[in-house]
């Protein structure tokens, strides 16, 4: 789907005045600077998937590291395992960035979704004043009432031989009646002090620039960069009994006891074996 520029206001999707459009010029002024990571910020009104579009641009040589693509509305947003991500226009932050961690061994690129989770959690704490936690490997959780609910997700995809596109979706102002499933949440429902998307997006991208810079300078080492320790400290999955649903219709049940050096979740099973999980769907069963 061809993206449409966010400046086109002749559309009934702009009827919700509680959800003003993003200010592209202000975002560029605040984020694009000489020597910085972000080289361009584009905001489109409506698109299928920011990840799919940015991957296609990168593979066609039409985007370079530091490109940021933001959508006011996604019609074919995707999460992990090809799950659909839907939300009303301007109710959240839906964006993708292109990274080129050439100096980091490819074996460590698996840390990028976890790094992004840490960056998002850090940025939201500062700008929204809301506590978040991370569900391994790519979910952002908030507390609504006394329940942990998913308010965001992260999807990383290879783009050509040297690039990685990382997409982030955050429910910002979704109301209870707009939630796609009962387990979903939003910053507004979690009591955020601000749901102004302009400063929220600036905070998220600045935090991502900071953490990516640390990780890259450390050659992708999760210990030297502080990433492994910080992720573990904010990970809601650790300490819980979980079921890992794996490719091939396999599953493992165990207590999540660690994040290893490759970013995998380590499960201690009932038979005393510690099994690392590198890919799969994680279901929190109960507190350990």
N, C-alpha and C positions, 0 to 999 in steps of 0.2 A: 504494500500500500504506500502510495506517495504521501510523505508528510505534508501537512498544511501549516503555514506559518501562524504563530500564536497571535499575531497582530490582527488577524481577520476576525473582527468582533461581530460580524453580521450573521450570527448563528444562535439559535435558541438555547444551545448548551451553555451560554453565558448568562442565563437568567438568575442564577443563584448569587445574589450580591454578597452573601457571607463568604464567598469563595472567589476573591479577586484573582485575576491572572498574574502570573509571574512577571517581574520587571526585567526583561532580558538585558537592557542597557545597564541597569544597576548591578546585575549579576556579573556581567563582563567586567565592569569597573572594579568590582570587589574581588574578583578571582583571577583574572588574566593579568599577569605581570611578568616583566622580564626576569628570566632566571627561575620562574616558578614552573610547576608541573602543568597547570592548566593552560592550554594554548588557544582554546576557543570554547565558547558556550553557545549552543543553539537551542532555542525553545520552539517546539512545534505544537500546534493546537491539538492535532489528532494523528495517531500513527498506529500501525499494527503492533509492533514491538520495537522498543528502542534498541534492545540487544541485537535483534535480527538486522535492523537497519545499519547499525554501526559495524557489525561484523561484515556485512556486504560492502560497506564503504572501505573498510580497512583492506579487505581482500582485493578490491578494485584499485587500491592505491589512492583513494580519495579521502583518507583520514590518517592522521599521525598521532603519536602518543600525546596524551593530554587533551584530546577531543572529548567534549562533554555534550551529550544529546539528551534533552529533557522533553518529556511530553506532558501536556496538560491532561491528555486522555489517551489510554491505550485500548485498542479494540481486540488485540490478540496477545496481551501480556502473558508471559510464561514464567512459571516457577520451576523448581527441580522436578524431574520425572515427567516433564511435559504437562504439568498441572497448569490450569488456566488461572490468570490473575485478573480480576475485574474490580472496578471501582468507579464511582461517578466522576465526571470531569472536575478537575481542580480540587478534588478531595484529598489528594495525597501528593507525594513526590515520587515520580517515576522517571528514572534516569539511568544512563549507561555511560561508562567512561572507557577509553582505550588506553591500555598500559602496554609497555614494551620493556619488560625486565630482563634485557639481554645479558646483563652482567650476573644474573642470578641463575644457578643451575636449574634446569627444567624440573628436576626431581623435587625442587622446593616450591614450585609454582602452585602446588596444591594448598599452600598456606594463604593464597590470595583471598578466597572467600572468608576465611577466618579472620584475616587481617581487616577486611572490609567490615565484618561484624564488629570488631573492636572499635574501629573508627566511627561507625554509625552510633554505637552505644555511647562513646565518648562525646561525640557531637551533640546527640540528643540530650544528654545530661546537662551540657552547658547551655544549649539554646532553648530547650523546651522545659527544663527543670523536671524531667520525669525519669524515674528509675527504670532501666531496662535490664534484661538479661538475655543471654544467648543460648539458644537450643542448637546443639551440634547437628549438622554442620553450618546451617545457613539461615536460621530463623531468628528474628528479633521479637522478644516477648515483653509485654507490659502487664501490669496488674490492674485488672478492672474489678472493683469490689474485692473479693478475696480469691479471684481466679487469675491464673496465668493465661494470657491470650496472645496469639500471634498478631503483631501489628506490622511486621515487615519481613521481607525475604531478600535473598541475594542469589544471583545466578552468574557464574563465571563460565565463559566459553572461549575456546581458542579462535583466533582470527589470523589465518595464515600461519606462517612458520614461526613468527617472532612476536605476535601480539596476543593479548588477552583482553577481551571485553568483559567488564564486570557491570552487571545491572543490579540496581537497588530499587525496591518498591516499598514505600512506607505509607500506611494509612494515617493520615493526619487528622482530618476533620470529620471522618465518617461518624454518622449518628447511629444509634442502636438499631433503628429500623432499616438502615442501609447495609448492615453487615452481611456479607455473602454466606457465612456460616456462623453458628452460635459460638464457635471457638475463636472467632476473629475479634480483634480489638482495634483501637485507634488511640492516637495521642490524646485527642480530646476526651475520650471516655476514660482515659487513665489519669485525667486531671492535669494535663500539661499547662504550664503557665503561659505558653504562647503557642498558637497554631498558625502564625504568620509564616508562610512557606518560604519567602525570600530569605530571611535570616536563618531559617532552619537549613535550607539548601546550602547557603554559604558556610554554615558551621560544619555540615557533613563533609563537604568537599575539602575544606581546610584541614579537618581532622584526618581525612583519607590521605591528603598530600603529606601530612606529617608522618603518619604511620608507614606509608609506602616508602617515604624517604629513609626512615630509620631502617626498615627491613632491607631495602636495596643497598644501603651503605654497609650493612652487615653481611652482604653477599647472600641474603635470604636466610641467614641463621636465625631460627626462631628464639634461641636462648639469648644470643648476644644483642638482638634487637629488643628484647623484653616482650616479644609478642606471645610466646608460649605461656609465660607466667601470667600476663594480663588476660589472655583469653581464658585460661583455666579459672582465674579469680572471678570472672563474670559469667561463667558457663553454668546455666541452670541444669544441664544434663548430668553433670558430675555429682556423684552421691546418690543418684536415683537408680532404681531398678527399671530397666528399659527392655523393650523388644526391638531388636534390629532386624528389619525386613530386608533381606539381601536379594541380589539378582539371582535368578534361577529358582524362585519360590522357596528359598531357604530363610530361616529365621533363627536368631540366637537371643536368649533371654539371659540377662546378667546385670550386675551392678556396674555402672559406669564409674571407673576408678581413676582414669587419667586421660590426658591428651598426649600422645607420644611425639617424638621429634619429627615425624612426618605429617603431623596434624590429624592422625587417626584417633578414633575413640577406642579406648581399651576397656573391654568388658570382662569382669570376673564372673565366670559361670559357676553353677552349683557344683560341678565336678572338679572345681579347683583350678581350671585352666583360665589363663588370661588371653583373651582373643582380641586383636586389633581389628577394627572395622574401618575400612577406607571409603566405602560407598554404601548407601542404603538409606532406608527410611527409618527414623528413630521414633518410637512411641514411648512416652513417659508413662510407666505403669503405676508407680506409687513412690513416696519418699522411702529412702533406705533406712 
